Amino acid sequence: MNANANPEVMAAFEEQAVDRETLHRIEQFLFREARLLDSERWQDWLALTTSDIHYWMPAIENRRRADRLGAYSLGRGAYFDDNHFDLERRVARFAQPSAWAEDPPTRHVHVISNVEAYQGLARGEYVVHSVFVNYRSRGEADNDLLLGRREDVLREVDGELRIAKRKIVITQSLLMSKNLNTFF
């Protein structure tokens, strides 16, 4: 999905909701993805992405409503602005003995809700909006609660859904977590 797409085109585009069967299939894909992340099955999660994925989590700026720059945009600050190679490196890092911040491991619970799915601009693509909660717990008392919205482009690849684009917008403009050793 073009981040700079005309809002009028987007409004007409979003009116093409998928049928119930497709929505159910998309929801099951997202729920399975959350389970894989919670189970630290990083390679299996990575296999759910396309080779041309854009995984983007912009930093949020507190700006007045009248400010035309908005709270975020491509090319400005981002926590993640990753392609497939970047994601591969992050996944590989989790398996390294030097990843001491993950030993003992962080316990995750990903909750996915408010799923809406629309026909994409290309055949076999879907634009999917969802809300997530990522609860993370480390040690005995280190807990983080990250909430936000996602906009995904899911693509059919050999009859299976894959994540081609993901935009993650968290509610916090000041991230209080000690790290972002997670995927959303």
LINRATA-V413229 format. One record per pair of residues at least 6 apart in sequence whose C-alpha atoms are under 7 Angstrom apart, sorted by the first residue. I is the first residue (numbers start at 1). GAP is how many residues later the second one is. If there is no record, write none. Layout:
BEGIN
i=I gap=GAP
i=I gap=GAP
END
This chain:
BEGIN
i=1 gap=152
i=14 gap=104
i=16 gap=102
i=16 gap=103
i=17 gap=100
i=17 gap=101
i=17 gap=102
i=18 gap=99
i=18 gap=100
i=18 gap=101
i=23 gap=94
i=27 gap=88
i=31 gap=81
i=33 gap=12
i=34 gap=76
i=36 gap=8
i=36 gap=9
i=37 gap=8
i=38 gap=70
i=38 gap=71
i=38 gap=72
i=42 gap=49
i=43 gap=48
i=48 gap=114
i=48 gap=115
i=49 gap=113
i=49 gap=114
i=49 gap=115
i=50 gap=112
i=50 gap=113
i=50 gap=114
i=51 gap=33
i=52 gap=31
i=52 gap=32
i=52 gap=112
i=53 gap=30
i=53 gap=31
i=53 gap=110
i=53 gap=111
i=53 gap=112
i=54 gap=28
i=54 gap=29
i=54 gap=110
i=54 gap=111
i=54 gap=112
i=55 gap=25
i=55 gap=26
i=55 gap=27
i=55 gap=28
i=55 gap=110
i=55 gap=111
i=55 gap=112
i=56 gap=24
i=56 gap=25
i=56 gap=26
i=56 gap=110
i=56 gap=111
i=56 gap=112
i=57 gap=21
i=57 gap=22
i=57 gap=23
i=57 gap=24
i=57 gap=110
i=57 gap=111
i=57 gap=112
i=58 gap=14
i=58 gap=19
i=58 gap=20
i=58 gap=21
i=58 gap=22
i=58 gap=111
i=59 gap=13
i=59 gap=18
i=59 gap=19
i=59 gap=20
i=59 gap=114
i=60 gap=11
i=60 gap=12
i=60 gap=113
i=61 gap=10
i=61 gap=11
i=61 gap=112
i=62 gap=9
i=62 gap=111
i=63 gap=7
i=63 gap=8
i=93 gap=6
i=106 gap=30
i=106 gap=31
i=106 gap=32
i=107 gap=29
i=107 gap=30
i=107 gap=31
i=108 gap=26
i=108 gap=27
i=108 gap=28
i=108 gap=29
i=109 gap=25
i=109 gap=26
i=109 gap=27
i=110 gap=22
i=110 gap=23
i=110 gap=24
i=110 gap=25
i=111 gap=21
i=111 gap=22
i=111 gap=23
i=112 gap=18
i=112 gap=19
i=112 gap=20
i=112 gap=21
i=113 gap=17
i=113 gap=18
i=113 gap=19
i=114 gap=16
i=114 gap=17
i=115 gap=13
i=115 gap=14
i=115 gap=15
i=116 gap=12
i=116 gap=13
i=116 gap=14
i=117 gap=9
i=117 gap=10
i=117 gap=11
i=117 gap=12
i=118 gap=8
i=118 gap=9
i=118 gap=10
i=119 gap=6
i=119 gap=7
i=119 gap=8
i=120 gap=6
i=120 gap=7
i=124 gap=31
i=124 gap=32
i=125 gap=28
i=125 gap=29
i=125 gap=30
i=125 gap=31
i=126 gap=27
i=126 gap=28
i=126 gap=29
i=127 gap=24
i=127 gap=25
i=127 gap=26
i=127 gap=27
i=128 gap=23
i=128 gap=24
i=128 gap=25
i=129 gap=21
i=129 gap=22
i=129 gap=23
i=130 gap=19
i=130 gap=20
i=130 gap=21
i=131 gap=17
i=131 gap=18
i=131 gap=19
i=132 gap=15
i=132 gap=16
i=132 gap=17
i=133 gap=13
i=133 gap=14
i=133 gap=15
i=134 gap=11
i=134 gap=12
i=134 gap=13
i=135 gap=9
i=135 gap=10
i=135 gap=11
i=136 gap=7
i=136 gap=8
i=136 gap=9
i=137 gap=6
i=137 gap=7
i=144 gap=33
i=147 gap=23
i=147 gap=24
i=148 gap=20
i=148 gap=21
i=148 gap=22
i=148 gap=23
i=149 gap=19
i=149 gap=20
i=149 gap=21
i=150 gap=16
i=150 gap=17
i=150 gap=18
i=150 gap=19
i=151 gap=15
i=151 gap=16
i=151 gap=17
i=152 gap=11
i=152 gap=13
i=152 gap=14
i=152 gap=15
i=153 gap=10
i=153 gap=11
i=153 gap=12
i=153 gap=13
i=154 gap=7
i=154 gap=8
i=154 gap=9
i=154 gap=10
i=155 gap=6
i=155 gap=7
i=155 gap=8
i=155 gap=9
i=156 gap=6
END
